[in-house]
Amino acid sequence: MTNIKDGKVLKLYITLNDENKTRLPSQTVEVDSNGIKGDKFYAKDSQRSILITSLESYDMAKENNIEIETGVLGENILIDINPYGLKSGDQIQIGDVVLEITQNCTLCKGLTTINSKLPKLLKNDRGIFAKVINNATSIKVEDKVKILNH
């Protein structure tokens, strides 16, 4: 794999456990080994606790004439580098938080409600799931992103 440059956090989101699945942008999210505190997926599945998406996913959509707002892909963390080549077990540091990649994000039928072309377009480029593996407690917008090993 080629060397991935360091990046930064562009946006953070929490999905509420309400009937509308409200997505709230946030400047800071609190994290632990169960995921993002306050998120509807908190403590549900450690292999899918935090979704990281690259700005490149939104750029791909735009290049295919699909205009979507950031956050609609379901990400918790939007970053400005592409981490999709990372494999399960690779580590990424965001601020003081060390995350371990657990799996690629699977396709979601919900994407077809946004645009019928989106699932096929973003098949391997929607995001990656990660879990917290250290004792750091928060991630902030503008935090540095560093690939630790791959």
Kinemage of the C-alpha trace (Angstrom):
@kinemage 1
@onewidth
@group {chain A} dominant
@subgroup {mainchain}
@vectorlist {calphas} color= white
{ca met a 1} P 0.000 0.000 0.000
{ca thr a 2} L 1.237 3.459 -0.764
{ca asn a 3} L 1.869 5.847 2.064
{ca ile a 4} L -1.246 7.735 3.141
{ca lys a 5} L -0.633 11.321 4.167
{ca asp a 6} L -1.849 12.584 7.494
{ca gly a 7} L -5.142 14.415 7.562
{ca lys a 8} L -7.700 15.999 9.841
{ca val a 9} L -11.264 15.623 11.071
{ca leu a 10} L -13.663 17.761 9.037
{ca lys a 11} L -16.982 16.955 10.749
{ca leu a 12} L -18.435 14.807 13.522
{ca tyr a 13} L -21.950 13.368 13.818
{ca ile a 14} L -24.082 11.608 16.397
{ca thr a 15} L -27.215 9.715 15.361
{ca leu a 16} L -29.930 9.914 17.990
{ca asn a 17} L -32.084 6.937 18.890
{ca asp a 18} L -35.326 8.718 18.026
{ca glu a 19} L -37.978 7.848 15.454
{ca asn a 20} L -36.454 10.259 12.922
{ca lys a 21} L -32.887 8.952 13.427
{ca thr a 22} L -31.848 12.587 13.831
{ca arg a 23} L -28.203 13.238 12.935
{ca leu a 24} L -26.571 15.955 14.972
{ca pro a 25} L -23.343 17.623 13.893
{ca ser a 26} L -20.999 18.127 16.817
{ca gln a 27} L -17.700 19.883 17.477
{ca thr a 28} L -16.647 17.138 19.936
{ca val a 29} L -17.717 13.540 20.539
{ca glu a 30} L -17.025 11.536 23.672
{ca val a 31} L -15.740 8.009 22.995
{ca asp a 32} L -14.861 4.804 24.816
{ca ser a 33} L -14.555 1.116 23.971
{ca asn a 34} L -18.315 0.986 23.267
{ca gly a 35} L -18.185 3.688 20.584
{ca ile a 36} L -19.514 7.238 20.578
{ca lys a 37} L -21.464 8.177 23.687
{ca gly a 38} L -24.995 9.302 22.892
{ca asp a 39} L -25.018 7.649 19.448
{ca lys a 40} L -27.812 5.157 18.747
{ca phe a 41} L -25.209 2.461 17.982
{ca tyr a 42} L -23.321 2.984 21.262
{ca ala a 43} L -22.606 -0.376 22.970
{ca lys a 44} L -24.464 -2.337 20.254
{ca asp a 45} L -21.664 -3.996 18.225
{ca ser a 46} L -17.999 -3.314 18.937
{ca gln a 47} L -17.082 -4.253 15.348
{ca arg a 48} L -19.348 -1.502 13.991
{ca ser a 49} L -19.146 1.112 16.736
{ca ile a 50} L -17.662 4.080 14.814
{ca leu a 51} L -18.036 4.801 11.090
{ca ile a 52} L -15.281 6.834 9.429
{ca thr a 53} L -15.929 8.273 5.972
{ca ser a 54} L -13.624 10.159 3.632
{ca leu a 55} L -14.520 13.397 1.895
{ca glu a 56} L -13.629 11.458 -1.276
{ca ser a 57} L -16.929 9.549 -0.991
{ca tyr a 58} L -18.841 12.808 -1.325
{ca asp a 59} L -16.555 13.909 -4.156
{ca met a 60} L -17.279 10.645 -6.013
{ca ala a 61} L -21.002 11.257 -5.665
{ca lys a 62} L -20.637 14.839 -6.900
{ca glu a 63} L -18.566 13.707 -9.906
{ca asn a 64} L -21.518 11.449 -10.798
{ca asn a 65} L -24.020 14.316 -10.490
{ca ile a 66} L -25.309 13.189 -7.094
{ca glu a 67} L -25.452 16.151 -4.733
{ca ile a 68} L -25.590 15.048 -1.096
{ca glu a 69} L -24.900 16.812 2.170
{ca thr a 70} L -22.163 15.519 4.433
{ca gly a 71} L -23.515 13.232 7.126
{ca val a 72} L -26.053 11.413 4.950
{ca leu a 73} L -23.722 8.437 4.489
{ca gly a 74} L -24.149 7.739 8.190
{ca glu a 75} L -20.631 8.557 9.237
{ca asn a 76} L -19.644 9.548 12.737
{ca ile a 77} L -16.324 10.981 11.581
{ca leu a 78} L -15.662 12.696 8.254
{ca ile a 79} L -11.965 13.022 7.404
{ca asp a 80} L -10.037 14.591 4.536
{ca ile a 81} L -7.885 11.556 3.662
{ca asn a 82} L -8.947 8.244 2.156
{ca pro a 83} L -8.553 5.353 4.652
{ca tyr a 84} L -10.428 2.767 2.573
{ca gly a 85} L -7.286 0.779 1.778
{ca leu a 86} L -6.785 0.014 5.463
{ca lys a 87} L -7.461 -3.553 6.561
{ca ser a 88} L -8.963 -5.051 9.685
{ca gly a 89} L -6.419 -4.672 12.487
{ca asp a 90} L -4.767 -1.539 11.064
{ca gln a 91} L -4.734 1.440 13.402
{ca ile a 92} L -5.520 5.102 12.940
{ca gln a 93} L -5.012 7.877 15.495
{ca ile a 94} L -7.431 10.783 15.676
{ca gly a 95} L -6.308 13.377 18.180
{ca asp a 96} L -5.369 11.246 21.211
{ca val a 97} L -7.795 8.440 20.327
{ca val a 98} L -6.371 5.267 18.789
{ca leu a 99} L -8.853 3.322 16.677
{ca glu a 100} L -8.510 -0.155 15.226
{ca ile a 101} L -10.136 -0.830 11.864
{ca thr a 102} L -12.636 -3.669 12.192
{ca gln a 103} L -14.256 -3.920 8.745
{ca asn a 104} L -15.357 -2.084 5.622
{ca cys a 105} L -18.789 -0.534 5.750
{ca thr a 106} L -21.379 -2.734 4.094
{ca leu a 107} L -23.882 -1.358 1.633
{ca cys a 108} L -27.112 -0.058 3.061
{ca lys a 109} L -30.489 -0.122 1.355
{ca gly a 110} L -31.099 3.303 2.836
{ca leu a 111} L -28.655 4.764 0.330
{ca thr a 112} L -31.115 3.993 -2.482
{ca thr a 113} L -33.585 6.419 -0.901
{ca ile a 114} L -30.998 9.160 -1.453
{ca asn a 115} L -30.150 8.094 -5.015
{ca ser a 116} L -30.561 4.711 -6.696
{ca lys a 117} L -27.002 4.876 -8.107
{ca leu a 118} L -25.347 5.553 -4.745
{ca pro a 119} L -24.992 1.970 -3.397
{ca lys a 120} L -23.208 0.711 -6.511
{ca leu a 121} L -21.096 3.866 -6.829
{ca leu a 122} L -19.870 3.731 -3.218
{ca lys a 123} L -19.683 -0.066 -2.954
{ca asn a 124} L -16.116 -0.027 -1.596
{ca asp a 125} L -15.895 3.651 -0.738
{ca arg a 126} L -18.625 4.456 1.773
{ca gly a 127} L -16.581 4.110 4.933
{ca ile a 128} L -14.768 1.900 7.392
{ca phe a 129} L -15.748 0.792 10.867
{ca ala a 130} L -13.386 1.124 13.814
{ca lys a 131} L -13.307 0.632 17.552
{ca val a 132} L -11.507 2.592 20.269
{ca ile a 133} L -8.516 0.697 21.687
{ca asn a 134} L -6.975 3.179 24.126
{ca asn a 135} L -8.205 5.250 27.070
{ca ala a 136} L -8.542 8.594 25.276
{ca thr a 137} L -12.020 10.052 25.677
{ca ser a 138} L -12.830 12.579 22.947
{ca ile a 139} L -12.459 13.478 19.284
{ca lys a 140} L -12.788 17.056 18.044
{ca val a 141} L -13.279 18.713 14.669
{ca glu a 142} L -9.823 19.695 13.340
{ca asp a 143} L -8.074 16.858 15.257
{ca lys a 144} L -5.142 15.423 13.327
{ca val a 145} L -5.589 12.021 11.688
{ca lys a 146} L -2.580 9.739 11.431
{ca ile a 147} L -2.335 6.230 10.020
{ca leu a 148} L -0.267 4.268 12.558
{ca asn a 149} L 0.319 1.007 10.729
{ca his a 150} L -0.801 -0.623 7.503
